């Protein structure tokens, strides 16, 4: 009895499974899809043009998605192809079908699918970028033909892998340099970068100088040092706006008499880092430069002697400017920290201590500068004022004068003739500037019309010494703006 009951139960379960499968098959058989042949039923696209940023030759571009919609009440069936066919430089992946074409694609009513596009350029032996154009052609069963335009520029590059320059070398600006495994200038060697030179560093690569470098750009042909990614990390946000994508510039302790003029250095882990050196020699001069958007320190100077003028040093995950001892003077610089990628520290850090060792701060001067940021006090540090064997002017000689400063330390005798940020001012903090990351990770540190940093400088000799700002605009008249940009 028990055995018969179990057998009957198993048969009953199997019968129900059979009926369920049969029902599903019947529904599938009856689900005949009718594809529209009405010429008015068309596809819609998330973009009518797909444009790639400049792609280095020999490298696959990032993949760009395009969404294809059927906003009609009927299903659509269609084929896809590249107009250029097999000779096209572009490549498709449409609903899992890869290559130069895809057939028999369908989208039910009010549904969608993705078409992914990439491009790869072969070396063209050309200095100027080469334009590639094509289109994705969609042919519907109705005979309607629709298309999406494709545009991309390919750029030949000079690839440097773990290069060490042991003799005097000149890099020209004919083509960008793609740098893997760092670029080193050996002790005794002299590297010259011509105006307009572009150095593109792969992840983690650095420019290490044990010898000497002269990087002299111009206002119209700046020297650019940044990462090698050309695609977007977010919609509308290219990797070129991100930080920490390469190392930075490292000046070894044995390196002196370096020159950086009209250089744009951004997107690294740091900007320029100068190792401890003898103050008897000039470590470097930095003039008319932009150091921006780094995950560590923008300008890190350890017990060395440098001059920095007419430069923008902005947005650092650590400090924009970090000084350990030394002899450094900043003139007409904009030092501002609104780093967007994580919590960050102040714009300016001053100290003469490191691991309980004292490094005399013989001179740390800021004149005609802007020092500001997102906090109420953008100056920090730990400075020893007295030590046996040292006078104060040789141990802790720091000063900020004739500048625009975000700090409550208005009674500090080392800070004279400054204009201080005022919370009641219409141009307080980021509102001093034309554009500070209003949701797009882009920055314009020229002064807004309401900024209190305008007309701060009344020193005629200083205006005469620095007659032009970072953009080549003239500083004229009896008053000039603080920072590296002069208002029109």
C-alpha positions as CSV (number, residue, x, y, z in Angstrom):
1,X,0.0,0.0,0.0
2,X,2.7,2.4,1.0
3,X,4.7,1.6,-2.1
4,X,1.7,2.1,-4.4
5,X,0.9,5.5,-2.7
6,X,4.5,6.7,-3.3
7,X,4.4,5.7,-7.0
8,X,1.1,7.5,-7.5
9,X,2.5,10.6,-5.9
10,X,5.6,10.6,-8.1
11,X,3.5,10.1,-11.2
12,X,1.2,13.0,-10.2
13,X,4.2,15.3,-9.8
14,X,5.7,14.3,-13.1
15,X,2.3,14.9,-14.8
16,X,2.1,18.4,-13.4
17,X,5.6,19.2,-14.6
18,X,4.7,17.9,-18.0
19,X,1.6,20.1,-18.2
20,X,3.7,23.2,-17.1
21,X,6.3,22.6,-19.8
22,X,3.6,22.0,-22.4
23,X,1.9,25.2,-21.4
24,X,5.2,27.2,-21.7
25,X,5.9,25.7,-25.1
26,X,2.4,26.4,-26.3
27,X,2.7,30.0,-25.2
28,X,6.1,30.3,-27.0
29,X,4.6,28.9,-30.1
30,X,1.7,31.3,-29.9
31,X,4.0,34.3,-29.2
32,X,4.4,35.2,-32.9
33,X,6.1,38.6,-33.1
34,X,5.0,40.8,-35.9
35,X,7.8,43.2,-36.9
36,X,6.7,46.6,-38.2
37,X,7.2,47.5,-41.8
38,X,5.8,50.9,-41.3
39,X,8.3,53.5,-42.5
40,X,7.1,55.8,-39.6
41,X,8.3,53.3,-37.0
42,X,11.9,54.2,-36.4
43,X,14.8,53.7,-34.0
44,X,16.0,56.4,-31.6
45,X,19.5,56.7,-30.3
46,X,21.2,58.1,-27.2
47,X,23.6,60.1,-29.5
48,X,23.5,61.0,-33.2
49,X,27.3,61.3,-33.2
50,X,30.0,59.3,-31.4
51,X,33.2,61.4,-31.1
52,X,36.4,59.9,-29.6
53,X,39.1,61.9,-27.9
54,X,42.5,61.6,-29.6
55,X,43.5,58.0,-29.7
56,X,47.2,57.0,-29.8
57,X,48.1,54.9,-32.8
58,X,48.6,51.2,-32.1
59,X,46.4,51.3,-29.1
60,X,42.7,50.2,-28.7
61,X,40.4,53.0,-27.7
62,X,38.0,52.8,-24.9
63,X,34.6,51.3,-25.7
64,X,31.8,53.9,-26.1
65,X,28.2,52.7,-25.5
66,X,25.3,53.9,-27.6
67,X,21.8,52.9,-26.6
68,X,19.4,52.0,-29.3
69,X,15.7,52.5,-28.5
70,X,12.4,51.3,-30.0
71,X,9.9,53.9,-28.7
72,X,7.1,52.5,-30.9
73,X,4.2,50.2,-30.1
74,X,5.4,47.6,-32.5
75,X,8.6,45.4,-32.5
76,X,11.4,46.3,-35.0
77,X,13.8,44.1,-36.7
78,X,17.0,45.4,-38.4
79,X,20.5,44.9,-39.5
80,X,23.6,47.0,-38.5
81,X,26.8,47.6,-40.4
82,X,29.7,50.0,-40.6
83,X,29.5,52.1,-43.8
84,X,33.2,51.6,-44.2
85,X,32.9,47.8,-44.0
86,X,35.9,45.7,-43.3
87,X,38.3,48.6,-44.1
88,X,36.8,50.7,-41.3
89,X,39.0,51.6,-38.3
90,X,36.0,51.3,-36.1
91,X,34.6,48.1,-34.5
92,X,31.1,47.1,-33.2
93,X,29.6,44.9,-30.6
94,X,25.9,45.0,-31.0
95,X,23.7,42.9,-28.7
96,X,26.6,40.3,-28.5
97,X,27.4,40.2,-32.3
98,X,30.9,41.6,-32.9
99,X,32.7,42.8,-35.9
100,X,31.8,45.2,-38.7
101,X,28.1,44.2,-39.0
102,X,25.3,42.4,-37.2
103,X,22.1,41.0,-38.6
104,X,18.7,39.9,-37.5
105,X,18.6,42.2,-34.5
106,X,15.3,42.9,-32.9
107,X,13.9,45.2,-30.3
108,X,10.4,44.7,-28.8
109,X,8.1,47.7,-28.4
110,X,9.3,50.2,-25.9
111,X,12.6,48.3,-25.3
112,X,16.2,48.9,-26.1
113,X,19.7,47.4,-26.7
114,X,23.3,48.5,-26.6
115,X,25.7,49.0,-29.4
116,X,29.3,49.4,-28.3
117,X,31.9,51.2,-30.5
118,X,35.7,51.2,-30.4
119,X,38.4,52.4,-32.8
120,X,42.0,51.5,-33.4
121,X,44.5,53.5,-35.6
122,X,47.5,52.1,-37.3
123,X,50.7,54.2,-37.2
124,X,50.5,56.8,-39.9
125,X,54.0,58.3,-39.6
126,X,52.3,61.8,-39.3
127,X,53.0,64.5,-36.9
128,X,49.5,66.0,-36.9
129,X,46.5,64.0,-35.8
130,X,44.7,62.0,-38.5
131,X,40.9,62.1,-38.8
132,X,38.8,59.0,-39.2
133,X,35.1,59.2,-40.1
134,X,32.5,56.5,-40.6
135,X,28.9,55.8,-39.6
136,X,26.9,53.0,-38.2
137,X,24.1,52.2,-40.6
138,X,20.8,50.7,-39.3
139,X,18.6,49.1,-42.0
140,X,15.0,48.3,-40.8
141,X,12.7,45.7,-42.4
142,X,10.6,48.6,-43.7
143,X,13.6,49.7,-45.8
144,X,14.2,52.8,-43.6
145,X,17.9,53.5,-43.2
146,X,19.2,55.4,-40.2
147,X,22.7,56.2,-39.1
148,X,25.0,57.4,-36.4
149,X,28.1,59.4,-37.3
150,X,31.5,58.3,-36.0
151,X,34.5,60.6,-35.6
152,X,38.0,60.0,-34.1
153,X,41.5,61.4,-34.3
154,X,44.5,59.2,-34.3
155,X,47.9,60.5,-33.1
156,X,51.2,59.0,-33.7
157,X,53.4,59.0,-30.6
158,X,57.0,58.4,-29.6
159,X,57.1,55.6,-27.1
160,X,59.7,55.7,-24.3
161,X,60.0,52.7,-22.1
162,X,62.2,52.9,-19.0
163,X,64.3,55.5,-20.8
164,X,67.4,56.9,-19.1
165,X,69.1,59.9,-20.7
166,X,72.8,59.8,-19.9
167,X,73.8,62.6,-22.2
168,X,72.4,65.9,-23.2
169,X,69.1,65.4,-25.0
170,X,66.4,67.6,-26.7
171,X,62.8,66.5,-27.0
172,X,60.9,68.4,-29.6
173,X,57.2,69.0,-29.9
174,X,56.5,67.2,-33.2
175,X,54.6,64.3,-31.5
176,X,53.6,63.5,-28.0
177,X,55.8,61.2,-25.9
178,X,54.1,58.1,-24.3
179,X,56.2,57.2,-21.3
180,X,56.2,53.8,-19.7
181,X,58.2,52.7,-16.6
182,X,59.3,56.3,-16.0
183,X,61.8,58.7,-17.7
184,X,65.1,59.5,-16.0
185,X,67.7,62.2,-16.5
186,X,71.0,60.8,-15.2
187,X,73.5,62.8,-13.2
188,X,75.5,65.1,-15.4
189,X,72.9,65.0,-18.3
190,X,70.9,67.9,-19.4
191,X,67.3,67.4,-20.8
192,X,65.7,70.2,-22.8
193,X,62.0,70.2,-23.6
194,X,61.0,72.4,-26.5
195,X,57.9,74.7,-26.4
196,X,54.7,72.7,-26.9
197,X,56.2,69.3,-25.9
198,X,53.6,66.9,-24.5
199,X,54.7,64.1,-22.1
200,X,52.0,61.5,-21.5
201,X,52.8,59.2,-18.6
202,X,51.4,55.7,-18.1
203,X,50.1,54.6,-14.7
204,X,52.8,55.1,-12.1
205,X,55.5,56.5,-14.4
206,X,57.5,59.5,-13.2
207,X,60.0,62.1,-14.5
208,X,63.1,61.7,-12.4
209,X,65.8,64.3,-12.7
210,X,69.3,63.6,-11.2
211,X,70.9,65.8,-13.8
212,X,69.2,69.0,-15.1
213,X,66.1,69.9,-17.0
214,X,65.1,73.0,-18.9
215,X,61.4,73.0,-19.7
216,X,60.6,76.3,-21.2
217,X,57.3,76.6,-22.9
218,X,55.5,79.8,-24.0
219,X,52.1,81.3,-23.2
220,X,50.8,79.9,-26.6
221,X,52.8,76.7,-26.5
222,X,53.0,75.4,-23.0
223,X,54.8,72.2,-22.1
224,X,52.2,69.6,-20.9
225,X,52.9,66.7,-18.5
226,X,49.9,64.5,-17.7
227,X,48.5,61.0,-17.8
228,X,48.0,58.9,-21.0
229,X,44.3,58.0,-20.6
230,X,42.1,59.7,-23.2
231,X,38.7,58.1,-22.4
232,X,36.0,59.1,-20.0
233,X,35.8,57.7,-16.4
234,X,32.3,59.1,-16.1
235,X,29.9,60.5,-18.7
236,X,31.3,63.8,-19.7
237,X,34.2,63.5,-17.3
238,X,37.5,62.5,-19.0
239,X,40.3,60.8,-17.1
240,X,42.3,63.9,-17.8
241,X,40.4,65.6,-15.0
242,X,41.2,62.9,-12.5
243,X,44.2,62.8,-10.1
244,X,46.8,60.1,-9.2
245,X,47.1,58.7,-12.7
246,X,50.9,58.9,-12.9
247,X,53.7,59.8,-10.5
248,X,55.0,63.4,-11.0
249,X,58.3,65.3,-11.3
250,X,61.0,64.3,-8.9
251,X,64.2,66.4,-8.5
252,X,66.9,64.4,-6.8
253,X,69.1,65.8,-4.1
254,X,72.0,66.1,-6.6
255,X,69.9,68.1,-9.2
256,X,70.3,71.9,-9.4
257,X,69.6,74.8,-11.8
258,X,66.4,73.3,-13.2
259,X,63.9,75.6,-15.1
260,X,60.1,75.2,-15.4
261,X,58.5,77.9,-17.4
262,X,55.0,77.8,-18.9
263,X,54.5,74.1,-17.9
264,X,51.2,72.5,-17.2
265,X,51.6,69.6,-14.8
266,X,48.5,67.8,-13.6
267,X,46.7,64.6,-12.8
268,X,49.6,62.9,-11.0
269,X,50.3,61.7,-7.5
270,X,52.2,64.9,-6.9
271,X,53.3,67.9,-9.0
272,X,57.0,68.7,-8.4
273,X,58.8,67.1,-5.5
274,X,62.3,68.5,-4.7
275,X,64.6,66.4,-2.4
276,X,66.8,67.9,0.3
277,X,69.7,69.9,-1.2
278,X,72.3,72.4,-0.3
279,X,70.9,75.9,-0.1
280,X,74.1,77.2,-1.7
281,X,72.7,76.2,-5.1
282,X,69.4,77.1,-6.8
283,X,67.3,74.0,-7.0
284,X,64.9,75.3,-9.6
285,X,62.9,78.2,-10.8
286,X,59.1,77.8,-11.5
287,X,57.5,80.5,-13.5
288,X,54.2,80.9,-15.2
289,X,53.3,77.2,-14.5
290,X,50.1,75.4,-13.6
291,X,50.3,72.5,-11.1
292,X,46.8,71.2,-10.6
293,X,44.8,68.3,-9.4
294,X,47.2,65.9,-7.7
295,X,46.4,63.3,-5.1
296,X,49.4,64.2,-2.9
297,X,51.3,67.5,-2.6
298,X,51.3,69.9,-5.5
299,X,54.7,71.5,-4.8
300,X,56.8,69.7,-2.2
301,X,60.1,71.5,-1.4
302,X,62.4,69.8,1.2
303,X,65.2,72.1,2.4
304,X,66.1,73.6,-0.9
305,X,66.2,77.0,-2.6
306,X,63.7,77.9,-5.3
307,X,61.8,80.9,-6.7
308,X,58.2,80.5,-7.8
309,X,56.3,83.2,-9.5
310,X,53.2,83.8,-11.6
311,X,52.0,80.3,-11.1
312,X,48.8,78.4,-10.2
313,X,49.2,75.6,-7.6
314,X,45.8,74.2,-6.9
315,X,43.7,71.2,-5.8
316,X,45.9,68.7,-3.9
317,X,44.8,65.7,-1.9
318,X,47.5,66.7,0.6
319,X,48.9,70.3,0.5
320,X,49.1,72.5,-2.5
321,X,52.4,73.8,-1.2
322,X,54.5,72.0,1.4
323,X,57.7,73.6,2.6
324,X,60.3,72.0,4.9
325,X,62.9,74.5,5.8
326,X,64.9,76.0,2.9
327,X,64.9,79.3,1.1
328,X,61.8,79.8,-1.1
329,X,60.0,82.9,-2.3
330,X,56.6,82.9,-4.0
331,X,55.4,86.0,-6.0
332,X,52.0,86.5,-7.7
333,X,50.9,82.9,-7.1
334,X,47.4,81.5,-6.7
335,X,47.5,78.7,-4.1
336,X,44.0,77.3,-3.6
337,X,42.7,74.0,-2.4
338,X,39.3,72.7,-3.5
339,X,40.3,69.1,-4.2
340,X,37.2,67.2,-5.2
341,X,38.1,63.6,-5.0
342,X,38.5,63.0,-1.3
343,X,39.1,64.9,2.0
344,X,42.2,67.1,1.7
345,X,44.5,69.3,3.7
346,X,45.3,73.0,3.6
347,X,46.6,75.0,0.8
348,X,49.9,75.9,2.5
349,X,52.0,73.9,5.0
350,X,55.1,75.2,6.7
351,X,57.5,73.4,8.9
352,X,61.2,73.2,9.9
353,X,60.8,69.8,11.6
354,X,61.0,66.3,10.2
355,X,61.4,63.2,12.4
356,X,62.7,65.3,15.2
357,X,65.4,66.8,12.9
358,X,65.5,70.6,12.5
359,X,65.8,72.1,9.0
360,X,66.2,75.8,9.3
361,X,63.6,77.8,7.4
362,X,65.9,80.6,6.3
363,X,63.2,82.1,4.1
364,X,59.7,81.2,3.2
365,X,58.1,84.2,1.6
366,X,54.8,84.9,0.0
367,X,54.1,88.2,-1.7
368,X,51.2,89.3,-3.9
369,X,49.8,85.8,-3.6
370,X,46.4,84.2,-3.0
371,X,46.3,81.5,-0.3
372,X,42.7,80.2,0.1
373,X,40.6,77.1,0.0
374,X,37.5,75.3,1.4
375,X,38.4,75.6,5.2
376,X,38.5,78.7,7.4
377,X,42.3,78.5,7.8
378,X,44.4,77.5,4.8
379,X,47.8,77.8,6.5
380,X,49.1,75.0,8.8
381,X,52.3,73.6,10.0
382,X,54.7,73.2,12.9
383,X,57.5,75.7,13.1
384,X,60.1,75.9,15.9
385,X,60.9,79.5,16.8
386,X,63.9,79.1,19.0
387,X,66.8,76.7,19.1
388,X,70.3,77.1,20.5
389,X,72.8,78.3,18.0
390,X,70.2,79.9,15.7
391,X,68.7,83.3,15.4
392,X,65.0,83.5,14.6
393,X,65.6,85.0,11.2
394,X,67.7,81.9,10.2
395,X,65.5,79.3,11.9
396,X,61.9,80.4,11.3
397,X,61.9,83.2,8.8
398,X,58.5,82.9,7.1
399,X,56.3,85.8,6.0
400,X,53.2,86.6,4.0
401,X,52.8,90.2,2.7
402,X,50.6,92.2,0.3
403,X,48.5,89.0,-0.3
404,X,44.9,87.7,-0.1
405,X,44.7,85.2,2.6
406,X,42.2,82.7,4.1
407,X,43.3,82.7,7.8
408,X,42.1,84.0,11.2
409,X,45.7,84.7,12.2
410,X,45.4,88.4,11.3
411,X,47.6,89.6,14.2
412,X,50.6,87.5,13.4
413,X,53.5,89.9,12.9
414,X,54.9,87.7,10.1
415,X,51.7,88.5,8.1
416,X,51.6,92.2,7.0
417,X,49.5,94.3,4.7
418,X,47.3,91.5,3.7
419,X,43.6,91.4,2.8
420,X,41.9,88.6,4.6
421,X,38.9,86.5,3.5
422,X,35.6,87.8,4.9
423,X,32.6,85.4,5.3
424,X,30.3,88.4,4.7
425,X,31.9,89.1,1.4
426,X,30.0,88.3,-1.8
427,X,33.3,86.8,-3.1
428,X,34.1,84.5,-0.1
429,X,36.1,81.3,-0.7
430,X,35.4,79.6,-4.0
431,X,33.2,82.5,-5.1
432,X,36.4,84.5,-5.6
433,X,36.9,82.5,-8.8
434,X,35.2,82.3,-12.1
435,X,34.4,78.6,-11.9
436,X,35.1,76.0,-9.1
437,X,33.8,72.5,-9.9
438,X,30.1,73.2,-10.1
439,X,29.4,69.5,-10.7
440,X,31.7,69.1,-13.7
441,X,35.2,68.8,-12.1
442,X,36.4,71.8,-14.1
443,X,38.1,74.8,-12.6
444,X,38.8,78.4,-13.7
445,X,40.9,80.3,-11.1
446,X,40.7,83.6,-12.8
447,X,39.1,86.2,-10.4
448,X,35.4,86.8,-10.4
449,X,34.2,90.4,-10.5
450,X,33.2,90.2,-6.8
451,X,36.6,89.0,-5.5
452,X,38.3,91.0,-2.8
453,X,41.6,89.8,-4.2
454,X,41.3,92.4,-7.0
455,X,43.6,95.5,-6.8
456,X,45.4,94.2,-3.6
457,X,48.9,95.0,-4.9
458,X,50.0,98.6,-4.7
459,X,53.8,98.0,-5.0
460,X,54.8,99.8,-8.2
461,X,58.2,98.0,-8.3
462,X,56.5,94.6,-8.0
463,X,54.1,95.4,-10.9
464,X,57.0,96.5,-13.0
465,X,59.0,93.4,-12.2
466,X,56.1,91.1,-13.1
467,X,54.4,93.1,-15.9
468,X,52.3,90.2,-17.3
469,X,50.2,87.5,-15.7
470,X,50.1,83.7,-16.4
471,X,47.9,84.3,-19.5
472,X,50.0,87.2,-20.9
473,X,47.6,89.9,-19.7
474,X,49.3,93.1,-18.7
475,X,49.5,94.3,-15.1
476,X,49.3,98.1,-15.5
477,X,48.3,101.1,-13.5
478,X,48.8,101.7,-9.8
479,X,47.1,98.5,-8.6
480,X,47.3,94.9,-9.6
481,X,45.4,91.8,-8.5
482,X,46.8,89.2,-6.1
483,X,47.6,85.8,-7.6
484,X,48.7,84.7,-11.1
485,X,45.7,86.1,-13.0
486,X,45.1,89.8,-13.7
487,X,41.5,90.9,-14.3
488,X,40.8,92.7,-17.5
